[in-house]
Structure formats: C-alpha cells, structure tokens
Amino acid sequence: MKLGYNVVMKIITHPNKLLRRQSVPVEQIDDDVRQFAAELTEKMLTSDGVGLAAMQVGDQRSIIAINIEDKFNDLGLPMPMVVINPVIMEAAMEKEEADEACLSLPGIIGPVNRHRQVIVNAIDIDNRPLHLDVTGWFARVLQHEIDHLNGVLFIDHIDDPKLIRKYDPKEIEK
C-alpha cells in the first residue's frame, strides 16, 4: 500500500540546517501520525537504515523508526518499531566506542562513545507507554536517533576530525 508521504519524503543530508532543529512532542496519535510513521518506517527500510528520525525527513515531530536484528533485540520487541516522544531517563556510566554511520551523512563513518545501557521512556504508535531498558547495539541506535531529535549528529561526538572517514556502504555489505 502506497501512502501519501512517500512521494515527497526524502532524507535530508548534512549540512542542511533542518538537521539542527529541536523536535516537538507529539500531542496526539491520530491517523496523520500513524500514516507518517508508516512512511518513515518504509523510508528507513528502503534506505537500508537501522533507524530514522522524523527530523531527517524534515518533520519536526518527535518520532523515530527503528529496525534492528533479533540478536540485538534483548526485549523481543517486534521490528520494525516506531518510538514516539522518547526521553532518555537514565544512562549507564559505562561507555563503548563503535563506528557509526548515518543516512543523513552518506559515505561518512567514525567512532562514537555511547552509553552501554540506557533507559528510555516513550509511547508506541498505539499510544501505549514504552519503557525500554536496553544495552549494546539497541542502546546505541536509540541514542543516535534521539540525538537527531535534539539537533545532534554523530560527528558532533567525535573530537578529532581525523577519525571521521569516508566509506562505501556497498563495501561493508560484502
């Protein structure tokens, strides 16, 4: 089923100033929000992303789509999933460094230190509360996407610009 947003939905790339805006909370889950969330999810999947924030397609609402492999999904949540109005409530002191990339910074990768574990409160597409206590890859993806909702890009976490490298996503898939 083709929905209306897909016709115009494009991923905004750096240095577009729209990526630096702050998101606004979703006040009510209605048909427009559900349709947008479905299209955001479709855009993420067709772009081979593991996460996509509404801000990355020019929408200021606090909505993210996530799709991580089952082996990284400790909670057994169905994927892909939509997370609305996410807030990091708690973050572990322990951090891990790993390379990150982003659909809004195509062809760039770099090492980012992220909290190993986070607790995130949000709501799902059916307006049910979500309490996500996640570690590892799931925690990293959530932090990356929540950063987008706050106008922060992964490169902002890298102190030494020499650590930011170019890459070909097709090479990584091999």
Buried (B, 14 or more C-beta within 10 A) or exposed (E): EEEEBBEEBEBBBBEEEBBBBEBEEBEEBEEEBBBBBBBBBBBBBEEEBBBBBBBBBBBEBBBBBBBBEEEBBBEEBEBBBBBBBBEBEEBEEEEBEEEBBBBBBBEBBBBBEBBBBBBBBBBBBEEEEBEBBBBBBBBBBBBBBBBBBEBBBBBEBBEEEEEBEEBEEEEEEE
